[in-house]
Amino acid sequence: MIDNPTDTRRKLRDLLEARAFRTGEITLSTGAKSNFYFDCKPVTLSADGAYLVGMAFLDALEKLPDRPGAVGGLTHGADPIVSSMVALSYARECPIGGFYVRKEPKRHGTKRRLENPPQPGTKVVIVDDVVTSGGSLLKAVEEARAADCEVVAAMALVDRGEQDGAANIRREVGTYVPLYTRSDFPRIGGGSGRARTPIASGQPAARESSTLTPSGA
């Protein structure tokens, strides 16, 4: 088990480099073309990756000025992140709730947009795996606010540093914390690749969700 935040971030960055980062022409979910992409599912849905992701997000969460009662995000990119955070928050004796935001309302049963919706007035943090334009994350922000939640911050596992994503998010939310940006991955170009402490002011943006595949998303 890893308890040191610096070690957590370093090991998680190495996992992202090895399992999530890919090169080659790709069509992003925004429609833009890129020569690199992040498919974070092999990290967020693995045993070691889920642990490191949950710990890294909780470490960053503790630095926020407002303590949230719940974390959530748009399915499917945010789902494993939310689940890891919720489970590990209990282990760390600082439990928080979790919720998923559907892309479309449920067509049967409750027909709701949020699964396990927080109580009205709950302070929440919206998370996503990868940001480019910020569209997926901001959709979750919109739905959380429609459910009368107070969105106090947004967080992303990886910010691609493109399409004004960080600026778009900060304009709507204020506090935006990307755990990693393109400068953390020297194969993209620029930066040393060393793990850095995430900052609330963010960096240039990234993609909507790491459901990218070589055939597009």
C-alpha positions as CSV (number, residue, x, y, z in Angstrom):
1,M,0.0,0.0,0.0
2,I,1.1,3.6,-0.8
3,D,0.4,6.4,1.7
4,N,2.8,9.1,0.6
5,P,1.0,11.5,-1.8
6,T,4.2,12.1,-3.8
7,D,4.8,8.4,-4.3
8,T,1.1,7.9,-5.3
9,R,1.3,10.6,-7.9
10,R,4.6,9.3,-9.3
11,K,3.3,5.7,-9.6
12,L,0.0,6.8,-11.1
13,R,1.8,8.9,-13.7
14,D,3.9,5.9,-14.6
15,L,0.7,3.8,-15.0
16,L,-0.9,6.4,-17.2
17,E,2.2,6.6,-19.3
18,A,2.4,2.8,-19.7
19,R,-1.3,1.9,-20.0
20,A,-3.3,5.0,-21.1
21,F,-1.1,7.1,-23.3
22,R,-1.3,6.2,-27.0
23,T,0.1,7.8,-30.2
24,G,-1.4,7.8,-33.7
25,E,-4.0,9.8,-35.5
26,I,-7.3,9.9,-33.5
27,T,-10.6,11.7,-33.7
28,L,-11.5,13.1,-30.3
29,S,-15.0,13.2,-29.0
30,T,-15.0,16.9,-29.8
31,G,-14.4,16.1,-33.5
32,A,-10.9,17.4,-33.5
33,K,-7.9,15.4,-34.8
34,S,-5.0,14.6,-32.6
35,N,-1.8,12.5,-32.8
36,F,-2.1,11.3,-29.2
37,Y,-4.8,10.3,-26.8
38,F,-5.4,8.9,-23.4
39,D,-7.6,5.8,-22.8
40,C,-7.7,5.8,-19.1
41,K,-9.9,2.8,-18.6
42,P,-7.0,0.3,-18.4
43,V,-5.8,2.4,-15.4
44,T,-9.0,3.3,-13.7
45,L,-10.5,-0.2,-14.1
46,S,-7.4,-2.1,-12.8
47,A,-6.8,-3.0,-9.2
48,D,-3.6,-1.0,-8.8
49,G,-4.8,1.8,-10.9
50,A,-8.1,2.2,-9.2
51,Y,-6.3,2.4,-5.8
52,L,-3.9,5.0,-7.0
53,V,-6.6,7.1,-8.8
54,G,-8.8,7.1,-5.7
55,M,-5.9,8.0,-3.4
56,A,-4.6,10.8,-5.7
57,F,-8.0,12.4,-6.1
58,L,-8.7,12.2,-2.4
59,D,-5.3,13.8,-1.7
60,A,-6.2,16.7,-4.0
61,L,-9.7,16.9,-2.6
62,E,-8.2,17.5,0.9
63,K,-6.6,20.7,-0.4
64,L,-9.8,22.3,-1.6
65,P,-11.2,25.2,0.4
66,D,-14.7,23.6,0.5
67,R,-15.2,20.1,1.8
68,P,-17.7,18.3,-0.5
69,G,-20.4,15.9,0.6
70,A,-20.3,14.0,-2.6
71,V,-18.3,13.5,-5.9
72,G,-19.8,12.7,-9.3
73,G,-19.4,12.9,-13.0
74,L,-20.6,11.9,-16.4
75,T,-20.8,8.2,-17.2
76,H,-18.7,6.4,-18.2
77,G,-15.4,8.2,-17.9
78,A,-16.0,9.4,-14.3
79,D,-17.7,6.2,-13.0
80,P,-14.6,4.2,-11.9
81,I,-13.0,7.4,-10.5
82,V,-16.1,8.1,-8.4
83,S,-16.3,4.5,-7.1
84,S,-12.6,4.5,-6.1
85,M,-12.9,7.8,-4.3
86,V,-16.0,6.7,-2.4
87,A,-14.6,3.4,-1.3
88,L,-11.2,4.8,-0.3
89,S,-12.8,7.7,1.5
90,Y,-14.4,5.2,3.9
91,A,-11.0,3.5,4.5
92,R,-9.5,6.9,5.2
93,E,-12.3,7.6,7.7
94,C,-13.5,10.7,5.8
95,P,-16.5,9.2,3.9
96,I,-18.1,11.0,1.0
97,G,-21.0,10.1,-1.2
98,G,-20.9,9.4,-4.9
99,F,-23.2,9.8,-7.9
100,Y,-23.2,9.2,-11.6
101,V,-24.7,11.5,-14.2
102,R,-26.4,9.8,-17.1
103,K,-25.9,11.1,-20.7
104,E,-29.6,10.6,-21.2
105,P,-32.4,10.2,-18.7
106,K,-33.3,6.7,-17.6
107,R,-36.1,5.4,-19.8
108,H,-37.7,3.3,-17.1
109,G,-38.1,3.2,-13.3
110,T,-37.1,6.5,-11.8
111,K,-36.3,8.0,-15.2
112,R,-33.8,10.2,-13.5
113,R,-30.6,11.7,-14.8
114,L,-28.5,11.3,-11.6
115,E,-27.9,7.9,-10.0
116,N,-27.8,8.2,-6.2
117,P,-28.5,11.9,-6.4
118,P,-27.2,14.0,-3.4
119,Q,-29.6,15.9,-1.2
120,P,-30.5,19.4,-2.5
121,G,-27.9,21.9,-1.3
122,T,-25.1,19.3,-1.0
123,K,-21.6,20.6,-1.9
124,V,-20.3,18.4,-4.7
125,V,-17.1,18.1,-6.8
126,I,-17.4,17.0,-10.4
127,V,-14.7,14.7,-11.8
128,D,-13.7,13.3,-15.2
129,D,-10.9,11.2,-16.6
130,V,-9.7,13.3,-19.5
131,V,-10.5,16.9,-20.5
132,T,-10.1,18.6,-23.9
133,S,-12.8,21.1,-24.3
134,G,-14.4,20.4,-21.0
135,G,-17.7,19.6,-22.5
136,S,-18.4,16.3,-20.7
137,L,-17.4,17.7,-17.4
138,L,-19.5,20.8,-17.8
139,K,-22.5,18.6,-18.8
140,A,-22.2,16.9,-15.4
141,V,-21.9,20.3,-13.7
142,E,-25.1,21.4,-15.4
143,E,-27.0,18.3,-14.3
144,A,-25.7,18.5,-10.8
145,R,-26.9,22.1,-10.5
146,A,-30.2,21.2,-12.0
147,A,-30.5,18.8,-9.0
148,D,-29.9,21.7,-6.7
149,C,-26.4,20.7,-5.8
150,E,-23.7,23.3,-5.1
151,V,-20.7,22.6,-7.4
152,V,-17.7,23.8,-5.5
153,A,-14.9,22.4,-7.7
154,A,-14.1,20.3,-10.8
155,M,-11.2,17.8,-11.1
156,A,-9.7,15.8,-13.9
157,L,-7.3,12.9,-14.1
158,V,-5.6,14.2,-17.2
159,D,-5.9,17.6,-18.9
160,R,-4.8,17.5,-22.6
161,G,-4.0,21.2,-22.7
162,E,-6.1,21.9,-25.8
163,Q,-9.3,23.7,-26.9
164,D,-9.5,26.0,-23.9
165,G,-10.9,23.3,-21.7
166,A,-9.4,24.6,-18.5
167,A,-10.6,28.1,-19.2
168,N,-14.0,26.8,-20.1
169,I,-14.3,24.9,-16.8
170,R,-12.9,27.7,-14.6
171,R,-15.4,30.1,-16.2
172,E,-18.3,28.0,-15.0
173,V,-17.0,26.4,-11.8
174,G,-14.1,28.6,-10.6
175,T,-11.9,26.0,-9.0
176,Y,-10.5,23.4,-11.4
177,V,-7.8,20.9,-10.4
178,P,-6.2,18.7,-13.1
179,L,-4.1,16.0,-11.5
180,Y,-1.9,15.8,-14.6
181,T,-1.3,17.9,-17.7
182,R,0.5,17.3,-20.9
183,S,3.7,18.6,-19.4
184,D,3.7,15.5,-17.1
185,F,4.2,13.3,-20.2
186,P,7.4,14.1,-22.0
187,R,6.5,11.9,-25.0
188,I,3.9,14.6,-25.9
189,G,6.5,17.3,-25.8
190,G,7.4,19.8,-23.2
191,G,7.9,19.2,-19.5
192,S,10.0,16.9,-17.5
193,G,7.4,14.2,-16.8
194,R,7.8,14.6,-13.1
195,A,4.8,14.4,-10.9
196,R,3.7,17.8,-9.7
197,T,1.3,19.0,-7.1
198,P,-2.1,19.8,-8.8
199,I,-3.1,23.4,-8.6
200,A,-6.6,24.8,-8.5
201,S,-5.9,27.4,-11.2
202,G,-5.5,24.5,-13.7
203,Q,-3.6,24.4,-16.9
204,P,-4.7,24.7,-20.6
205,A,-7.5,22.3,-21.2
206,A,-8.0,18.7,-22.4
207,R,-10.5,16.3,-23.6
208,E,-14.1,15.3,-22.8
209,S,-13.7,11.7,-21.8
210,S,-11.0,9.1,-22.2
211,T,-13.3,6.8,-24.1
212,L,-11.1,7.6,-27.1
213,T,-10.2,4.7,-29.3
214,P,-8.2,4.6,-32.6
215,S,-11.5,4.7,-34.5
216,G,-12.7,7.8,-32.8
217,A,-15.0,8.6,-29.9
